[in-house]
Amino acid sequence: MRPKIATEGAPAPMDPGGGARTRPPQPGWGGRAPRALGTVGVVGLGTMGAGIAQLAVEAGLATIGRELDAARGEAARARIAHFLGRKVEKGRLDAAAREAALARLTVVTELEALAGCDVVIEAVVEDLGAKRELFAELERVCREDAVLATNTSALSVGAIAAALERPERALGMHFFNPAPLMPLVEVVRAERTSGEAVETAVALARRLGREPIVCADTPGFVVNRVLVPLLNDCVRVLDETGVDPESLDRAMTLGAGWPLGPCALLDLVGIDVHVHASETLRAALGEDRYAPPPRLLALLREGRLGRKAGRGFYEYAS
């Protein structure tokens, strides 16, 4: 069974003697009230950004999505409309709610359109320089009390926020792919992040129907710090034992209870995304287990990036 993520409202765990045990406080909970949530901005409407924007409009929030050009923006709107339409087909959403959600989405190309947002989440390319430049531009155009969040999966939130005059407004909101389906959000508090910013991000995650955990700004945060070397070990075992990807995936789903095998998971995440995270964590931590195995580097060179490329460990129908 997949372990459930503990939340603030969950029952207190029991001690061995049968009594309730006090839950230790989450780091970053300063007791500050979150700011009101009205409008959310999302910068970068690729796979992750479009998924976050979909969650926001479904949650009843006015959402402004920014892309570099109108064609990419409209393509993202079409993807969101498609996935909302699938929910209608499956009976999980009625047609009127779909249209109302889409009406809450505004797609723009100018950052200035985000000036009135309460929270802006960036989901652009995983590059420190690009994210720092974007944060500096967002600080220029956004209200002073707006919270600025990065969806980075491996970069230092503090390093990104160093571009700001007011780094206390910045934090990480790490969603997982696909954002509309994966329930966890890592709310990452950098050294100078304010308690109010943390509380606002937690409130937003819950408004979006996600389960937030608050963690410190350490390399890989929580999930990737554990998962990246584990998946690398799985790929090394794949070669050392001479099994094929399907056999390894069956072994881990049937023998370890994983809901998805490691090869299928790497294809879903994206080989390029995983290799980048591996190399970033290897550089930050200096531990060889974070280095991407040769097989993953070969898949990257061949353009076998996983589901998004139509082939990775497996082949996928277009």
Stockholm file with secondary structure:
# STOCKHOLM 1.0

chainA/1-318         MRPKIATEGAPAPMDPGGGARTRPPQPGWGGRAPRALGTVGVVGLGTMGAGIAQLAVEAGLATIGRELDAARGEAARARIAHFLGRKVEKGRLDAAAREAALARLTVVTELEALAGCDVVIEAVVEDLGAKRELFAELERVCREDAVLATNTSALSVGAIAAALERPERALGMHFFNPAPLMPLVEVVRAERTSGEAVETAVALARRLGREPIVCADTPGFVVNRVLVPLLNDCVRVLDETGVDPESLDRAMTLGAGWPLGPCALLDLVGIDVHVHASETLRAALGEDRYAPPPRLLALLREGRLGRKAGRGFYEYAS
#=GR chainA/1-318 SS CCCCCCCTTSCCCBCTTSSBCCCCCCTTCCCCCCCCCCEEEEECCSHHHHHHHHHHHHTTCEEEEECSSHHHHHHHHHHHHHHHHHHHHTTSSCHHHHHHHHHTEEEESCGGGGTTCSEEEECCCSCHHHHHHHHHHHHHHSCTTCEEEECCSSSCHHHHHTTCSCGGGEEEEEECSSTTTCCEEEEEECTTCCHHHHHHHHHHHHHTTCEEEEEECCTTTTHHHHHHHHHHHHHHHHHHHTCCHHHHHHHHHHHSCCSSCHHHHHHHHCHHHHHHHHHHHHHHHCCGGGSCCHHHHHHHHTTCCBGGGTBSSSBCCC
#=GC SS_cons         CCCCCCCTTSCCCBCTTSSBCCCCCCTTCCCCCCCCCCEEEEECCSHHHHHHHHHHHHTTCEEEEECSSHHHHHHHHHHHHHHHHHHHHTTSSCHHHHHHHHHTEEEESCGGGGTTCSEEEECCCSCHHHHHHHHHHHHHHSCTTCEEEECCSSSCHHHHHTTCSCGGGEEEEEECSSTTTCCEEEEEECTTCCHHHHHHHHHHHHHTTCEEEEEECCTTTTHHHHHHHHHHHHHHHHHHHTCCHHHHHHHHHHHSCCSSCHHHHHHHHCHHHHHHHHHHHHHHHCCGGGSCCHHHHHHHHTTCCBGGGTBSSSBCCC
//
